[in-house]
Amino acid sequence: MARIAWTALVFASACGSIDDNRPLDATYVTEAVLAPSCGTAECHSTFTQKKALVFDTLVGMRAAMLSDTLISLDSTQFDPTAPEGSVLIAWLTKTDPFNKGTGRMPLDAPLPNEDIHFIEKWIQGVPQRLDDGTVTYPAPAKGAQCDPDQNQGLSCINKDLYQCGADWNVTTKIQTCPGDCSAGACR
């Protein structure tokens, strides 16, 4: 009887019915998900760098996210409330999403759905809904929100302008722009 209960627990865990409490930070995403799946020696490692993308180091992963616009930070295309719309998630979930004849990534085996949902949660960050209904990203927000080396360390998430922290997470909401927000400035 104990064997049946253990098997059921393992099966339920594999199907994603248990909460995912992994840390939503770039280091963990790189080391636990992307490096072993995408940053292998044959593909996007520091050594091989297929398509000039690196996923086995934190610095390489962040550069890959930006250079290939896998996540469009600081733009009207980046909507942390809809991470499934990112280019990264398209590569991980669709067969040849951009008609390049490449196929779904990683090529050798798709990521488990739990890892894809975890990456979506990382892209989304940890928003906090305020009493007035607005959404903010309190410090230290976790996720893939901004690049502190661009736009004088400022970044837009939808119409909100934020300060970027050294860890690429938004830290302080500067303001809600009356019009559009892009390239770290209200327009």
VOSEBA-71347 format. One record per residue (C-alpha): y, x, z; residue in one letter. Coordinates in steps of 0.05 Angstrom, whole numbers, always signed. Example, Ala and Ser with C-alpha at 12.3 -4.5 7.8 and 13.67 -1.06 7.14 Angstrom:
<r <-90,+246,+156>,"A">,
<r <-21,+273,+143>,"S">,
! end
This chain:
<r <+0,+0,+0>,"M">,
<r <+48,+57,+16>,"A">,
<r <+36,+86,-54>,"R">,
<r <+57,+20,-86>,"I">,
<r <+120,+17,-44>,"A">,
<r <+138,+90,-61>,"W">,
<r <+126,+77,-135>,"T">,
<r <+170,+15,-133>,"A">,
<r <+226,+55,-99>,"L">,
<r <+222,+111,-151>,"V">,
<r <+222,+60,-208>,"F">,
<r <+281,+22,-179>,"A">,
<r <+319,+87,-170>,"S">,
<r <+306,+108,-242>,"A">,
<r <+331,+40,-267>,"C">,
<r <+398,+49,-234>,"G">,
<r <+393,-6,-182>,"S">,
<r <+411,+41,-125>,"I">,
<r <+484,+61,-114>,"D">,
<r <+506,+127,-145>,"D">,
<r <+542,+166,-91>,"N">,
<r <+550,+232,-129>,"R">,
<r <+619,+264,-122>,"P">,
<r <+668,+245,-177>,"L">,
<r <+696,+313,-191>,"D">,
<r <+695,+358,-252>,"A">,
<r <+656,+414,-219>,"T">,
<r <+599,+367,-202>,"Y">,
<r <+601,+334,-271>,"V">,
<r <+597,+402,-304>,"T">,
<r <+544,+434,-260>,"E">,
<r <+498,+374,-249>,"A">,
<r <+504,+334,-314>,"V">,
<r <+536,+369,-372>,"L">,
<r <+512,+441,-363>,"A">,
<r <+437,+424,-359>,"P">,
<r <+441,+373,-415>,"S">,
<r <+496,+396,-462>,"C">,
<r <+511,+468,-441>,"G">,
<r <+442,+495,-458>,"T">,
<r <+432,+562,-493>,"A">,
<r <+419,+528,-560>,"E">,
<r <+480,+483,-559>,"C">,
<r <+546,+483,-521>,"H">,
<r <+537,+544,-476>,"S">,
<r <+587,+599,-466>,"T">,
<r <+542,+643,-509>,"F">,
<r <+529,+595,-568>,"T">,
<r <+591,+551,-568>,"Q">,
<r <+568,+503,-622>,"K">,
<r <+628,+468,-654>,"K">,
<r <+671,+513,-607>,"A">,
<r <+651,+469,-548>,"L">,
<r <+628,+496,-480>,"V">,
<r <+597,+453,-426>,"F">,
<r <+564,+504,-379>,"D">,
<r <+628,+524,-342>,"T">,
<r <+684,+484,-312>,"L">,
<r <+738,+519,-353>,"V">,
<r <+697,+511,-417>,"G">,
<r <+683,+438,-403>,"M">,
<r <+757,+422,-391>,"R">,
<r <+778,+460,-454>,"A">,
<r <+725,+422,-494>,"A">,
<r <+749,+355,-468>,"M">,
<r <+819,+371,-492>,"L">,
<r <+807,+410,-557>,"S">,
<r <+759,+359,-585>,"D">,
<r <+796,+300,-553>,"T">,
<r <+731,+278,-519>,"L">,
<r <+778,+246,-469>,"I">,
<r <+848,+232,-494>,"S">,
<r <+889,+250,-432>,"L">,
<r <+961,+231,-428>,"D">,
<r <+962,+182,-485>,"S">,
<r <+960,+109,-500>,"T">,
<r <+888,+120,-522>,"Q">,
<r <+868,+141,-451>,"F">,
<r <+853,+79,-411>,"D">,
<r <+818,+97,-346>,"P">,
<r <+799,+24,-337>,"T">,
<r <+759,+27,-402>,"A">,
<r <+723,+94,-402>,"P">,
<r <+671,+68,-450>,"E">,
<r <+724,+74,-504>,"G">,
<r <+728,+150,-498>,"S">,
<r <+703,+196,-553>,"V">,
<r <+657,+230,-502>,"L">,
<r <+621,+165,-485>,"I">,
<r <+615,+148,-559>,"A">,
<r <+579,+215,-571>,"W">,
<r <+533,+201,-512>,"L">,
<r <+516,+129,-529>,"T">,
<r <+520,+118,-604>,"K">,
<r <+478,+144,-662>,"T">,
<r <+525,+185,-706>,"D">,
<r <+588,+152,-678>,"P">,
<r <+636,+185,-726>,"F">,
<r <+593,+188,-789>,"N">,
<r <+586,+264,-786>,"K">,
<r <+511,+264,-795>,"G">,
<r <+503,+294,-726>,"T">,
<r <+469,+240,-685>,"G">,
<r <+473,+220,-613>,"R">,
<r <+486,+276,-562>,"M">,
<r <+450,+312,-532>,"P">,
<r <+406,+320,-593>,"L">,
<r <+341,+337,-556>,"D">,
<r <+343,+277,-509>,"A">,
<r <+395,+225,-492>,"P">,
<r <+427,+228,-423>,"L">,
<r <+398,+178,-374>,"P">,
<r <+440,+115,-369>,"N">,
<r <+455,+132,-296>,"E">,
<r <+488,+197,-319>,"D">,
<r <+528,+162,-373>,"I">,
<r <+553,+110,-323>,"H">,
<r <+569,+167,-274>,"F">,
<r <+611,+202,-328>,"I">,
<r <+646,+136,-342>,"E">,
<r <+662,+131,-267>,"K">,
<r <+688,+203,-269>,"W">,
<r <+733,+187,-329>,"I">,
<r <+758,+125,-293>,"Q">,
<r <+774,+164,-230>,"G">,
<r <+782,+128,-164>,"V">,
<r <+836,+76,-174>,"P">,
<r <+866,+38,-116>,"Q">,
<r <+892,-32,-126>,"R">,
<r <+955,-45,-85>,"L">,
<r <+974,-111,-53>,"D">,
<r <+1022,-127,-110>,"D">,
<r <+965,-119,-161>,"G">,
<r <+986,-52,-189>,"T">,
<r <+934,+4,-195>,"V">,
<r <+949,+74,-172>,"T">,
<r <+909,+138,-166>,"Y">,
<r <+919,+164,-96>,"P">,
<r <+913,+238,-80>,"A">,
<r <+865,+268,-86>,"P">,
<r <+845,+225,-144>,"A">,
<r <+779,+245,-175>,"K">,
<r <+766,+242,-248>,"G">,
<r <+792,+269,-313>,"A">,
<r <+864,+247,-311>,"Q">,
<r <+909,+305,-330>,"C">,
<r <+920,+377,-350>,"D">,
<r <+969,+413,-304>,"P">,
<r <+985,+464,-358>,"D">,
<r <+1013,+413,-407>,"Q">,
<r <+1076,+372,-406>,"N">,
<r <+1106,+408,-346>,"Q">,
<r <+1048,+384,-304>,"G">,
<r <+1061,+310,-317>,"L">,
<r <+1014,+260,-348>,"S">,
<r <+1013,+187,-368>,"C">,
<r <+960,+136,-350>,"I">,
<r <+978,+73,-388>,"N">,
<r <+1052,+63,-370>,"K">,
<r <+1050,+103,-306>,"D">,
<r <+1076,+174,-301>,"L">,
<r <+1039,+221,-253>,"Y">,
<r <+1043,+292,-227>,"Q">,
<r <+980,+333,-244>,"C">,
<r <+946,+374,-190>,"G">,
<r <+916,+442,-201>,"A">,
<r <+847,+410,-201>,"D">,
<r <+865,+366,-261>,"W">,
<r <+869,+304,-219>,"N">,
<r <+932,+262,-213>,"V">,
<r <+967,+270,-147>,"T">,
<r <+1031,+231,-143>,"T">,
<r <+1055,+171,-182>,"K">,
<r <+1126,+188,-206>,"I">,
<r <+1143,+120,-236>,"Q">,
<r <+1122,+62,-280>,"T">,
<r <+1157,+70,-347>,"C">,
<r <+1197,+11,-373>,"P">,
<r <+1170,+25,-443>,"G">,
<r <+1114,+70,-467>,"D">,
<r <+1091,+133,-431>,"C">,
<r <+1063,+192,-470>,"S">,
<r <+1064,+268,-468>,"A">,
<r <+1084,+267,-395>,"G">,
<r <+1148,+227,-406>,"A">,
<r <+1173,+156,-408>,"C">,
<r <+1193,+135,-479>,"R">,
! end
